């Protein structure tokens, strides 16, 4: 006597096949999205994009503080002369 096949039918195992196919489709879609979705970029570039914008240079930060009125003109030029020695040269107009 076959207890799984009621009256010669497929029995409850027929419900397993759609679940198997659903698992296969989900796996294929996941793999394709993770590999093809990146294109030619590598995984290191995705992490670099997520890290955010680069930090501004100290000279840029000094210019922002001066523009916001946090420091006066004498302090700006004194600090700029110190930063010029370390990070680059700027003329009196602030242009490179």
Secondary structure as GFF3:
##gff-version 3
##sequence-region A 1 96
A	DSSP	three_ten_helix	6	8	.	.	.	ID=ss1
A	DSSP	three_ten_helix	11	13	.	.	.	ID=ss2
A	DSSP	alpha_helix	14	35	.	.	.	ID=ss3
A	DSSP	three_ten_helix	36	38	.	.	.	ID=ss4
A	DSSP	alpha_helix	43	50	.	.	.	ID=ss5
A	DSSP	alpha_helix	58	68	.	.	.	ID=ss6
A	DSSP	alpha_helix	73	87	.	.	.	ID=ss7
###
